[in-house]
């Protein structure tokens, strides 16, 4: 027996089994060998991103990207199967089989629980081990799926509720404006508290099960990443514009929100500045903030400061999450909402949230749904102007 071949095969099998256990059984952030599945997820994501570049509209891109997570789960299972076939095949080679016969027998035993032998010297111990190992992996994968979809449903429930509060796609100033327009500013503390708890749940689930990052929202213009960014921006604006009246829940929500982003970024292997300079620069321009403040003022949102006075505090909050938020939004190909950065794979301009008109019984024109308005950013000396439909 060639102990070198047997040792290499056994090592590959043990590494694969370890990856399976840490991915499906042990709830913790992947490190070391456990990060093997992240490579599979990355390859699948890149394939779907490349396919999505063939279409122009964001809705079409979202439709192409939607199957990424299910395909990644299947690819992950096939990756483990291939690793086991090669590992046990090398162990059979050590027992006298040729490489081709060893791999063929290992593949056959994998899907027949060791019940079929294709010829050559029999090795029932390895044949049965191959089949039994695969049966256990499939059983664990079946048990793994309910945990994934439970976490997915918990994530998307609050995102769906945000559609009526912050628009689609969601935007922080729009969230504050809508609450003022319908007279429900008093519900903002409960909103911030709910999103603080939500952020804690997502931080745990999405670092434990990284494939959840590939699951997209059921609707194209909804996104958990954009929703979280909108809530954080709303909380930062609330605290900056009305520091005495703003609820303390906004501060807690902000801290848990950027903690979530940092943990996900670190799980992806990104470098994160845990203590950024509160006076440091941000990509969002003051003029954009000033325009949003003017909008809130026109709706009567209660403010204690001007835009100039509030800007240092707002910037001090946003510097904690802007860089990571923009990078995550780009990686996830999230809807190009205002204040969410650029997208390498989306040629559509910034999409403003759609706000339904306030109508009362007894009058008014019927409301016709229109997709969110696309705003193509200015280039050179050309002025920015709204354009109906995608201009890709």
C-alpha positions in Angstrom: 0.0 0.0 0.0 1.3 3.4 -0.9 0.9 5.3 2.4 1.6 8.6 0.7 -1.5 8.4 -1.5 -3.5 7.1 1.4 -2.4 10.0 3.6 -3.2 12.6 1.0 -6.6 11.1 0.4 -7.3 10.9 4.1 -6.2 14.5 4.6 -8.5 15.7 1.9 -11.5 13.8 3.3 -10.8 15.2 6.8 -10.6 18.7 5.5 -13.8 18.3 3.6 -15.6 16.8 6.6 -14.3 19.6 8.8 -15.6 22.2 6.3 -19.0 20.5 6.3 -19.2 20.5 10.1 -18.2 24.1 10.5 -20.5 25.2 7.7 -23.6 23.2 8.6 -23.3 22.4 12.3 -21.2 24.8 14.2 -22.7 28.4 14.2 -19.6 30.7 14.0 -17.9 33.0 11.6 -15.8 31.1 9.1 -12.0 31.2 9.5 -9.2 29.1 8.1 -10.5 25.8 6.5 -14.0 26.9 7.1 -13.6 29.7 4.5 -13.5 27.1 1.6 -17.2 27.6 1.1 -16.7 31.3 0.7 -14.5 30.7 -2.4 -17.4 28.7 -3.9 -19.9 31.5 -3.1 -17.5 34.0 -4.7 -17.1 32.1 -7.9 -20.9 31.6 -8.3 -21.5 35.3 -7.6 -19.0 36.4 -10.2 -20.6 34.2 -12.8 -24.1 35.6 -12.2 -22.7 39.2 -12.0 -21.1 38.6 -15.4 -24.4 37.4 -16.8 -26.2 40.4 -15.4 -24.0 42.7 -17.4 -25.7 41.5 -20.6 -28.9 43.3 -19.7 -29.5 47.0 -19.2 -32.4 47.6 -16.8 -32.0 47.1 -13.1 -35.1 44.9 -12.9 -33.6 42.5 -15.5 -30.3 42.4 -13.6 -32.1 41.6 -10.4 -34.0 38.8 -12.1 -30.7 37.3 -13.3 -29.0 37.7 -9.9 -32.0 36.2 -8.0 -30.9 32.5 -8.3 -27.4 33.2 -7.1 -27.9 31.9 -3.6 -29.7 28.6 -4.5 -27.1 27.8 -7.2 -24.4 28.6 -4.6 -25.9 26.0 -2.2 -25.9 23.4 -5.0 -22.4 24.3 -6.0 -21.3 24.0 -2.4 -22.8 20.5 -2.2 -21.1 19.5 -5.4 -17.8 20.9 -4.2 -18.0 18.7 -1.2 -18.9 15.7 -3.3 -16.0 16.2 -5.6 -13.6 16.6 -2.7 -14.8 13.3 -1.2 -14.6 11.5 -4.5 -11.0 12.6 -5.0 -10.0 11.9 -1.4 -11.5 8.4 -1.2 -10.3 7.8 -4.7 -6.7 8.5 -3.6 -7.2 6.1 -0.7 -8.3 3.4 -3.1 -5.2 4.1 -5.3 -3.1 3.3 -2.3 -4.9 -0.1 -2.1 -3.9 -1.1 -5.6 -6.4 0.6 -7.9 -5.4 2.8 -10.8 -6.2 6.5 -10.4 -9.0 6.2 -13.0 -10.5 3.1 -11.3 -10.1 4.6 -7.8 -12.0 7.8 -8.8 -14.7 5.8 -10.6 -15.2 3.5 -7.7 -15.3 6.3 -5.3 -17.9 8.2 -7.4 -20.0 5.1 -7.7 -19.9 4.3 -4.0 -20.8 7.9 -3.1 -24.2 7.7 -4.8 -25.0 4.1 -4.0 -23.9 4.0 -0.3 -21.2 1.6 -1.2 -23.6 -1.0 -2.6 -22.2 -1.1 -6.1 -18.7 -2.3 -7.1 -17.5 -1.7 -10.6 -14.6 -4.2 -10.7 -11.1 -4.6 -9.5 -10.0 -5.6 -5.9 -12.8 -4.9 -3.5 -12.3 -2.5 -0.5 -15.7 -2.6 1.3 -14.4 -0.5 4.2 -13.7 2.5 2.0 -16.8 1.9 -0.2 -19.1 2.0 2.8 -17.3 5.0 4.3 -17.8 7.0 1.1 -21.5 6.3 1.0 -22.1 6.8 4.7 -20.2 10.1 4.8 -22.3 11.4 1.8 -25.6 10.3 3.4 -24.7 12.3 6.6 -23.7 15.4 4.6 -27.0 15.3 2.6 -29.0 14.9 5.8 -27.1 17.9 7.4 -27.7 20.0 4.3 -31.5 19.2 4.5 -31.5 20.3 8.1 -29.5 23.4 7.2 -32.0 24.8 4.7 -34.8 25.6 7.3 -32.2 27.6 9.4 -31.2 29.6 6.3 -34.8 30.4 5.2 -35.8 31.2 8.7 -33.0 33.8 8.9 -33.9 35.1 5.5 -37.6 35.5 6.4 -36.7 37.4 9.6 -34.4 39.7 7.6 -37.0 40.4 4.9 -40.0 41.0 7.1 -38.8 44.3 8.5 -37.4 45.3 5.1 -40.9 44.9 3.6 -42.4 47.0 6.3 -39.9 49.8 5.5 -41.3 50.1 1.9 -44.3 52.3 3.1 -42.1 54.2 5.6 -39.0 55.1 3.4 -40.0 54.4 -0.2 -38.6 52.0 -2.7 -35.7 52.2 -2.9 -35.4 53.4 0.7 -33.8 56.7 1.6 -33.1 58.2 5.0 -34.5 61.7 4.5 -37.6 60.2 2.8 -38.2 58.1 6.0 -38.2 61.2 8.2 -40.3 63.1 5.6 -43.0 60.5 5.4 -43.3 60.2 9.2 -43.8 64.0 9.4 -46.3 64.1 6.5 -48.6 61.5 8.1 -48.1 62.7 11.6 -46.4 59.6 13.0 -43.0 61.0 14.1 -43.8 59.6 17.6 -43.4 56.1 16.2 -39.8 56.6 15.3 -38.4 55.4 18.6 -40.1 52.0 18.1 -38.7 51.9 14.5 -35.1 52.5 15.7 -35.5 49.9 18.4 -36.8 47.3 16.0 -34.0 47.9 13.6 -31.4 47.7 16.4 -32.7 44.2 17.2 -32.9 43.3 13.5 -29.3 44.4 13.1 -28.2 42.1 15.9 -30.0 39.2 14.4 -28.6 39.8 10.9 -25.0 40.3 12.3 -25.3 36.8 13.9 -26.9 35.0 11.0 -25.1 36.5 8.0 -21.6 36.0 9.5 -22.5 32.5 10.5 -24.1 31.6 7.2 -22.3 33.8 4.6 -24.5 32.4 1.7 -27.3 34.5 3.1 -25.5 37.5 1.6 -26.4 36.1 -1.8 -30.2 35.9 -1.1 -31.9 38.9 -2.7 -35.2 40.5 -1.6 -38.4 39.3 -3.4 -38.9 42.7 -5.0 -36.2 44.4 -7.2 -36.3 47.8 -5.5 -36.2 46.4 -2.0 -32.9 45.6 -0.3 -31.9 44.9 3.3 -28.6 46.8 2.7 -30.3 49.9 1.4 -33.0 49.6 4.0 -30.4 49.5 6.8 -28.5 52.5 5.3 -31.7 54.5 5.1 -32.5 53.8 8.8 -29.0 54.7 9.8 -29.1 58.0 7.8 -32.5 58.8 9.2 -31.2 58.2 12.8 -28.0 60.3 12.1 -30.0 63.2 10.7 -32.5 63.0 13.6 -29.7 63.2 16.1 -27.9 65.9 14.3 -30.9 68.1 13.5 -32.7 67.7 16.8 -30.3 66.5 19.5 -32.6 67.2 22.4 -35.8 65.8 20.9 -34.2 62.8 19.1 -34.9 59.5 20.9 -32.0 57.6 22.5 -33.1 54.5 20.4 -31.6 56.2 17.4 -28.1 56.2 18.9 -28.4 52.5 19.8 -29.7 51.7 16.4 -26.8 53.5 14.7 -24.2 51.7 16.8 -25.6 48.3 16.2 -26.1 49.1 12.5 -22.5 50.0 11.8 -21.4 47.1 14.0 -23.4 44.8 11.7 -21.7 46.2 8.6 -18.2 45.9 10.1 -18.8 42.3 11.2 -20.0 41.3 7.7 -17.1 43.2 6.1 -14.6 41.4 8.3 -16.2 38.0 7.5 -15.5 38.8 3.8 -11.9 39.5 4.6 -12.1 43.3 4.2 -10.0 45.7 6.4 -12.3 47.8 8.6 -11.4 51.0 10.5 -13.1 50.4 13.9 -12.4 53.9 15.2 -12.6 56.4 12.3 -11.9 60.1 12.9 -15.3 61.8 13.5 -13.9 64.9 11.7 -12.8 62.8 8.7 -14.1 63.3 5.2 -17.1 61.4 3.8 -18.2 60.9 0.2 -21.6 62.5 0.7 -21.4 66.2 -0.2 -22.7 68.9 2.2 -24.9 70.3 -0.6 -26.8 66.9 -0.8 -27.3 67.0 2.9 -28.4 70.6 2.8 -31.0 69.8 0.1 -32.4 67.0 2.2 -32.6 69.3 5.3 -34.4 71.9 3.2 -36.9 69.2 2.1 -37.6 68.2 5.7 -38.0 71.8 6.7 -40.6 72.4 4.0 -42.6 69.6 5.5 -42.4 71.0 9.0 -40.1 68.3 10.5 -39.1 69.5 13.9 -35.5 70.8 13.9 -33.3 72.5 16.4 -30.3 73.3 14.1 -29.6 74.5 10.7 -28.0 72.3 8.0 -24.6 74.0 8.7 -24.9 73.4 12.4 -26.0 69.8 12.1 -23.5 68.8 9.4 -20.5 68.1 11.8 -22.6 65.7 13.9 -24.1 64.0 10.9 -20.7 63.6 9.3 -19.4 62.2 12.6 -22.0 59.5 12.6 -21.8 58.7 8.9 -18.1 58.3 8.8 -18.6 55.1 10.9 -20.5 53.3 8.2 -20.4 55.1 4.9 -17.3 53.4 3.4 -18.4 49.8 4.3 -22.0 50.5 3.4 -21.1 51.8 -0.1 -18.8 48.8 -0.6 -21.4 46.3 0.5 -24.1 47.9 -1.7 -21.8 47.6 -4.7 -20.9 44.0 -3.9 -24.6 43.0 -3.5 -25.6 45.0 -6.6 -28.2 46.7 -4.4 -30.7 49.2 -5.9 -28.9 52.5 -6.8 -30.7 54.6 -4.2 -29.7 58.1 -3.2 -26.8 58.4 -0.7 -25.8 54.7 -1.4 -22.7 55.1 -3.5 -21.9 53.9 -7.1 -22.4 50.5 -8.6 -19.7 49.0 -10.9 -22.2 46.6 -12.5 -25.2 49.0 -12.8 -25.2 51.7 -15.4 -28.5 53.2 -14.3 -28.3 56.5 -12.5 -29.5 57.3 -9.0 -33.1 56.1 -8.5 -35.3 58.3 -6.3 -37.9 56.7 -4.1 -41.5 56.7 -5.4 -43.9 58.5 -3.0 -47.6 57.8 -3.5 -49.8 60.9 -3.4 -51.8 61.7 -0.3 -55.4 61.2 -1.3 -58.7 61.3 0.6 -62.1 59.9 -0.1 -64.3 62.0 -2.4 -61.9 63.4 -4.9 -58.6 63.4 -6.7 -57.3 61.5 -9.7 -56.7 57.8 -9.6 -53.1 56.8 -8.8 -51.2 55.0 -11.5 -48.1 53.1 -10.4 -44.8 54.2 -12.1 -41.4 52.7 -11.5 -39.0 54.8 -9.4 -37.6 57.8 -11.2 -34.1 57.5 -12.6 -31.7 60.4 -12.3 -28.6 60.3 -14.5 -25.7 62.1 -12.7 -24.3 65.1 -14.6 -21.1 64.6 -16.6 -18.8 67.5 -17.4 -20.8 70.7 -17.8 -24.1 68.9 -18.5 -26.8 69.5 -15.9 -28.3 66.7 -14.0 -31.9 66.0 -15.0 -34.5 63.4 -14.3 -35.1 60.9 -17.1 -38.0 58.5 -17.3 -36.8 54.9 -17.7 -33.3 53.4 -17.7 -30.6 55.2 -19.8 -28.0 52.5 -19.9 
